């Protein structure tokens, strides 16, 4: 059976997309692992997102693309974007905790591993670092760019670009996002994966604009970091 040049090019394009996803994911995980091996804490672990962002930016430019093509652009309707941000935040803070708690209980998962934040309670300097450059910077902004922007879109390309491929890519990026939070233990990974799913579907359903995701993610992390700062966390 003859294979057309167009089919070959399509297959090459899909393979290139998967390779790009693998490269960016490896940048996140390997950098984070290296920092952990050297004794770095969760703050230094944020450098893995910086490294991945640099690599993803280079890969985008090689294809003549920009981050605005993936959703880093001003929302067409600010009110709608704000409503999506609030809606995602409420789902993350009200609905997901109950669902994750029930599933974690059924699976008999232990509480989240919060050793990385053991020195946060009452430590104002560390709180401000985790809240602003980490919580709102590399976490809210960086992780949404990498996982929901770059990885999800390129996974969908790699899977064929169909609607089914987009759903599969949403699940795939959430699984990678969960793995990126392995330092929180199984329950923490389950929680991160659920948050990644909500953000991924929100990204697709809201018109693929990243700003609602940035805001919702930053608010969720702000609540969590503040709770750890003010007193012992019970998960």
C-alpha positions, -999 to +999 in steps of 0.1 A: +000+000+000+014+034-010+018+061+016+013+097+005+038+124+013+011+142+032+006+112+055+043+109+061+046+146+070+016+142+093+032+113+111+065+132+113+047+162+128+030+140+154+062+123+163+079+157+167+051+169+190+055+138+213+093+143+213+089+180+224+065+170+252+090+144+264+118+169+263+099+195+283+086+170+308+121+156+312+134+191+318+109+195+347+115+161+363+152+158+359+160+193+371+137+189+401+153+155+409+188+170+406+180+199+429+164+174+454+195+152+453+217+183+460+195+190+491+175+219+476+141+227+490+108+233+473+117+269+466+148+259+445+127+232+429+108+260+411+139+263+389+127+232+371+098+253+357+122+280+347+144+255+328+113+240+311+100+274+302+133+283+285+133+250+265+096+253+256+101+289+244+130+277+221+109+249+207+080+273+200+103+297+182+117+269+161+082+264+147+075+301+143+051+301+172+047+323+203+032+319+237+003+340+227-006+312+202-011+290+233-033+314+252-009+340+268-029+369+254-054+395+267-089+379+271-113+392+245-139+396+273-125+405+307-158+398+325-161+363+310-124+355+318-130+368+354-160+345+357-140+315+346-113+323+371-138+326+400-156+294+388-124+274+385-112+286+420-145+276+436-144+242+420-109+237+432-117+249+467-152+235+473-159+205+450-125+189+445-115+186+482-146+165+489-141+143+458-104+139+465-109+132+502-135+105+494-113+088+468-082+091+490-102+075+519-114+047+497-078+040+485-066+044+521-040+070+511-020+086+539-021+124+545-001+146+521+037+147+528+043+183+539+078+179+551+090+204+525+069+231+543+079+221+579+096+255+585+068+276+570+046+281+601+052+316+615+081+322+591+072+355+574+102+356+550+097+321+538+059+327+535+064+357+512+089+338+490+065+309+486+035+332+482+048+356+455+077+344+434+068+307+438+030+307+443+021+334+418+053+331+397+066+297+388+035+278+401+005+298+389+021+314+359+049+289+350+031+256+356+000+267+336+022+278+307+041+245+307+014+220+315-019+235+302-003+256+275+026+238+260+023+201+270-015+198+266-014+215+232+015+195+219+001+163+232-031+169+214-010+175+182+009+143+188-023+123+193-038+135+160-055+169+168-090+154+170-115+162+198-107+128+213-070+136+211-076+169+230-094+150+258-066+124+259-041+152+261-060+169+289-058+136+309-021+132+299-010+166+311-029+161+344-010+128+349+023+145+343+013+174+366+005+148+393+040+132+388+055+166+392+041+167+427+054+133+439+072+150+468+037+155+484+031+117+484+003+097+468-025+119+482-008+150+471-003+136+436-040+127+435-049+162+445-025+178+419-038+155+392-074+165+400-064+202+399-047+196+366-078+180+351-100+209+361-075+234+348-071+214+315-108+212+308-112+248+319-085+258+294-104+241+265-139+251+274-130+288+281-115+294+247-080+284+254-070+316+273-045+310+301-053+341+323-083+325+341-060+295+349-032+318+362-056+336+386-074+305+398-041+286+404-026+316+422-056+320+445-056+283+453-019+283+462-023+315+482-050+298+504-028+267+509+004+286+516-014+309+540-030+280+558+004+264+563+019+297+575-008+303+600-009+269+616-004+231+612-021+217+581-044+188+585-049+169+552 
